[in-house]
Amino acid sequence: MAVRPAPAPASVSGWGRTAPTATRLLRPDSYEAAVAALREAAEGGRGAIARGLGRAYGDAAQNAGGAVLDMTGLDRIHEIDAVNGLVVCDAGVSLHKLMQVLLPLGWFVPVTPGTRYVTVGGAIGADIHGKNHHVSGSFSRHVRAIELLTGDGETRLVTPGDDPELFWATAGGMGLTGVILAATVELLPVETSLMRVDTERATDLDDLMARLAATDHRYRYSVAWIDLLARGARTGRAVLTRGDHAPLEALDAKARRDPLAFRPGRLPAPPRIIPEGLLNRATVGLFNELWYRRAPRESRGRLQRLPAFFHPLDGVPEWNRIYGRGGFVQYQFVVGHGQEETLRRIVRRIGACGCPSFLAVLKRFGDGDPGWLSFPLPGWTLALDIPAAMPGLGALLDELDEEVAAAGGRVYLAKDSRLRPDMLARMYPRLDDFRELRARYDPHGTLTSDLARRLAL
């Protein structure tokens, strides 16, 4: 049981592949090794940050010149309470592994983002949300306890009841309050591994928002794909997909023989060499037109496999390479109810500049989460992928930041790679509390990252 350092500095980047930095990659395979790795990093002078499967889009799990603790070696499931729906597992366990193990027992993860290839530690550190936020909130609401290695070298059992400050600073704290070693998570009971799905088209953004506001309460999961290149009367046209876990009675006789089967498929990875500029206004416009037209005007009760409903892109290994060598920026913001005109302006503005985004989704958030740096607010969230090489992108996103902040909204730190530090306090009102708590538990600043330095977290 040891810390195995990489033989040479490793280049580490986020999923967007925009700003890789060189680091010492340490791979602890036990809790004791994690403690030793953090101690070694503290002595190295540039600190450390924990990393899971690398699905943060920006620089949250990078640490230029310092150490990165690859936590995927800590991937044990310690205990499953199949009666009460609880799992105790290491931080490096992926949601994919949890689904493989728990679905046959009739349990599902409480919250999943658009990929199942995230670790439990990463899910807490980014306080991930999914298509069910309006019903279930973010991931950390379903966490009963965390085993946390803080920057002062102490290992603490942290619960929302016994130590709410440290718990809710850690939830969404981007790994800066400590290295999560293990967690106890509440699960969701399910009867099958299929989804019962309703799909419909919305003709424009107002039509889409009206449908979401009127009927989202009927569904556990809800998400809309938006055509951001549509203009005029079609601005914000969308395909709305909503559903819930299918009950056993919805399956035919053949499917009932193995109702909890989980067999996600895989497609070939993109070629290693992809032409630059492949995703442009013309190609994305064609894709968007085809995607919108192939969607049914209205479909009710269709059965769909879990991976197709929750994680369609997971079927394409390394899909992030389709953006070419320059990578891409993911921009996700939220604005509250009553700020619909801000959302309309931003959608119109993105369309007017010809932003070639084919991965654009709109969701409604429910109540805000207790995490001090948790992203969700009650309201509307839009996420989009943009090729990093798009001319004028930096200036455009800076201006959108101003609009979002002026509307009382915020951007998602787990997807950010370029926010200015002066915007952070305007978006996250508990920022000073977070900084004070960090200093208390990590007086020497051992836990740090490229994101932390960029934003003076």
N, C-alpha and C positions, 0 to 999 in steps of 0.2 A: 504494500500500500504506500504509494509515494506520489510526489509531484513530478511529472515528467515534462521538463521544459523542451520546447522545440529546439533543434540544433542551431537554428539561426533565427534572426528576427523574421516574423511572419507579417505579410501584408493582410490587413483586415479591413473589411468595408461593410456597410449596411446593405440591405437587399437592393437598394437603389443604385449601388455601385458608382457613386458619384465622387467620393473623396476618401479613398483607402489610405490608411496610415500604417506605419511599421510598429510592431509591438512584440513583446515577449509573450508567447502563448503558453500558459501553464495549464496542465490538465490534471487536476486533483481527482483521485478515484475513491476518496473516503473523506469523512468530515475532518479527521485529523490532518489529512493532506491539504484540505482547504484552509485550515487554520495556519498551517506552515506556509502555504502559498501566499496568504495575505501578509504574514509576517515578512516573508522574503520581499514582497512587493513594497512594503513600507520602508524597508531598508534600501530599496533601489532608488528612491527619491521621486519617482513619477507616479507612484500609487498603482491602483488596480481597479478594474471593473469586471463584474461577472458577465458572462455571455452564454446564451443558450444556443439555439439553432440559427441565429443570425437573421431573423426576420424583421427586426426593427429596420425601417427603411433608411434612416439617416445615420448619425454618428453616435447614437446612444450607447452602443456596445463596442466602441473603439477607444483606444487610449494611446495616443502617439507617444512613443519613447518610453512608455511604462509597460505594465503587465495587463493582460487580459486572462481571466480565469474561465477556461472552457469547462462549463459545468455538466456537459453531456455525459461525462463518465460517472456521474452520480445519478443513476437512472433506475433505482430499485423501488418497487412497490412493496411497502412494508406490511400493510394491513388493509383488508377490505371488509367493511361491515355491510354485508349484502342484505341485512334486515332493515337497518336504519339509513342506508345510503350514504356511507362515509368512506373515504379512501385516505390513507396516510402514505405519502410517497416522497421520494427525493425531489429536489428542485429541478433536476435535469431530466425528469420523465416528461415525454412529449404528450400532447393531447391525443396524437395518433395512437400511441401505445395505450393510453387510458381507454380509448374507444375499443381497441382490439381486445383488451382484457375485460372491460366492464359491460360492453353491450351484450355478450352472451349471458350475463347475469341479470339483465333487465335494467341497467343503469346507463345514463349518458352524462357527459360533462355539463355543468350548469350553464356555461357560456362558451361559445367558440367564435373566434373571428373568421375571416375569410380563408384562413389556412389552419390545418390541424398540426402543422409542423412548427409549433411553438412549445416551449417548455412551461411547466407549471411555475417555475421561478420567473420566467419572462412574462407569463400571464399576470402575475401579481405585480411585478415591477412596472409594467406598462398599464396595469389595471384594464385589461382588454375588455372590449364590448363586442357584442354581436348583433344579429338581427332581432334579438329578443330584449333589447335594453328597455323598451317601453313597458315590458312586463317584469323582467328579472334583474335589471340593473347590470352593473359591471361584474367582472369575475370575482373581485375581492369581497363582494358582499356575501359570497358563498364559501369563504375561507374561515374555518374555525380557529386555526392556530398556525403560526409560522415559527420555525426554528431559524433564528437569525444570527449570523456572525457579524457583529458590528465592527466598525473601524478601530475601536479600542482593543480588539482582540477577544472580547467576551462573546460567548454564545448564549443567547437568550431565547426562551420560549415566550412568544409574544401573541397575545390574543386581543380581540377588539374589546373584550370586557375588562381585562386586567391591566392592559397598557394601551389604551386607545390612541394616545398621541403617537407612539412609535409605530403602532399598527397602521394607522391611517396616513402617516407620513411615508411609510414603506409602500403602501398601496398606491401605485402610480408614481412612486418616487424615483423611477428609472435606475434602480440599483444603487442609489447614492446613500441610503441609510444603513446598508449592510448587505452581506451576501446571504441570500436565502438558501438554506441547506435542505429544508424539508417543509411540508405543509400538510394540513388536514383540510380536506375539501368536501363540501356537501354535494351530493349528486342528484340528478333528475331521473325519476322512474319512467321507463318506457316499456311498451308492450312489443314493439317491433323495431326493426332497423330501417323502416321506410317512412317517408314523409307523405302527407296528404296535402296537395298543393293547389292553390288557386292562382291563375295568371290572367292579367288583363292589360290592355294598352291604355295609356293616358295620352290625350292628344296634345297637351301642352303642360307647362309647369303649374298653372293654376288648377287645371283639371287633376293633375297628380296630387297636389297638396290637399285638395278638397277630398279626394278619395281616401288618402291616408288619414286625415283628421276625422273623417266620418266613420271609418270602419276598421281602423287598426286594432281597436280594442277586442275585436273578434278573433284575433290571431296571436299565437305565441311568437311567431317569427314574421318579419316584414322587411322588405328591401325593394328599392326601385333602381333599375339601370336607366340612366339618362343619356340622351343624345345631345351632347354639348355643342355639336356643330350645327344643329338645327337652328334656323333663323325665322324671323317674322312670326306668323301665326303658329308655327310649329315649335317655337322656342321652348325647350324643356320637355319635349315629348319623351315618353318613357315607357318602359315595360315594368309593371308592378308584379312582384312575386311574393306570395304570402302563404303560410301554412302552419302545420303542427305535426307532431309525431303521429303516425297512423296507428289506430287501435287494431287489435288483432282481428276484429270483426270485419275490417275493411279489406283484408287479404283474401285472395282466392285459395282454393284447397292446396294447390301446389306450393304457394308461398308460405302457407301455414306450417308446412313440414319443418321449416327452419326460419322462423319469423325474425330472429335476431342475428342473422348472418351479416357479417361485415366484410365485404370483399372489394375494396377500392381498386379500380383499374389504373393503369399507367400508360400514357402515350409516349412515343419517342421524344427525347430532348431536342430542343432546337439545334441546328448546326452550330459548330464552334465559331464559324465565320459568318456573320450576318451583315448584309450590305448596310452601310450607314444611310440614315434617312429613310429606312424602310417604312417607318411610321410617320406619315406626313398627312397634310390635310386631305389629299385626294384618297389615299388608301384607307385612312380612318373613316372618312366620309362614306366610302363604299361599304366598309364593314358595318358602320352604324345603320346605314339604310337597310342592308340585308338582315341585320339582327332585329331591327324593329319590325320589318315586314314578315319575318318568319315566326314571330311571336303570335300566338292566337289572340284574337280580339278579346275573347273571354273563354277561359277554361276553368272548370270547377272539379275539385276532388281527384285530380290526377295523382297517381302514386309515383314517387320518385325516390331513388336511393339517396342515402345521407350524403355521400360525397358529391353527387351532382347538385344537390340543393345547397349545401354549405360551402363546399370547397372545390368548385369546378376547375380552378387553375392548378390545384395540387396534382391533377392528372398529367400535367406537362412539367417534367423536371426542368429546373433552371429556366423557367419562363421569363425571368427578369432579363435574360440576355437578348430578348427580341428588340430591346431598345438600342442595341449596339454598344460600342465601346464607351460612349459618353454616359451611359446609364440614364436614369430617370429620377424625377422628383415626384414624390407623392405629397399632395397638399390636402389636408383635411381640416375643416373648421366646423364650428357649431355656433349658431346664433339662437337666441331664445324665442319662445312664442311671443308674438307681437312684433317681431323683426322680419316678417316675411318679405317686406319690400327690399331689405338688404339682400336677402337671398335672391330675389328676382334680379336686382341690379348686377350681382356677381355672376349669375348664370348668363345674363345678356352680355356682360362684358367679356366673359370667357368665349362665348360664341362669336362675338364681333372680332376678336383677335385671331380667330381660326385655330384655337388651341387643339392640337390633334390628340385628344384623350378618348380612348375607347373603353377604359375602365373607370367609369364615373358612376357613383352610387349615392342615392339620397335615402336617409332614414330619419325617423322621428325618435328622439330620446325621451325617456320617461324622467322620473325624478333624478336630480343630480346625486352623485355618489359622495360619500364622506371623505374620500381620499383628498389630502391637501393639494396634490397636483393631479388628481384625476381629471380626465378630459370632459366627460359628458356634463351637459346642462340640459334642463328641460327645453326641448325645441327641435331644431332642424340641423342635421349634419350632412355635409356634402364632402365626398372624398373623390379625388381624381389623380390619375397618373399622367405626367407630362414629360416628354423627352427633355433631358437636361440641356440639350443643344438648341432648344427653341429660342430664336432671337428675342431679346427683350424680356425673357422670363423672370429674371431677378427683379427688375423694376416693377413688372406686373404684380408679382406676389407680394412685394413690399407694400404696394398700394392696396392690395386686397387685405393684407394684415391690418392696415389702418382702418378700413371699413369694418372689418370684423371686430376689432377692439372698440371702435366707437359705438358699435351696437351691443357692447357688453359680452361679446363672444370670445372665443379662443381657438388656437390651433393645437393639434395633437402632437405632443412631444415625441411619442414613439415613432412618428412618421416624419418628423421635422429634420431638415438638414441645413436650414439657411435662415431661420428666424433671427432678427436682431435682438440683442439683450435688452434694449430699452423698452421693447414691446412686452416682455415677459410679465413684469409687475402689473401692467394694465390688464393682462388676461388672467392672471392667477393671483387673487387677492391674498392668499395665505403664503406667499413666497417668503416673506420675512420670517414667519414662524418656521417654515421648512428649513431655512438657512440656519436659524438658531438651534433647532434640534440636531441638524447635521453636526454642527460644531460641538454640541454636547456629547454626542456618542462617538464622534470621530475627530478629536481635538487636533490631530496632526494632518488631517485631510488625506488620509490614506486612500479612501474610496473616491475615485474621480474618473472622468471620461472626457472624450473630445467634446461631447455635448455640454457637459458641466462647465468646461473651461470657456466654451464659446458663449454660453448664456450666463456665466458667472453664478451658477447654481450653488 
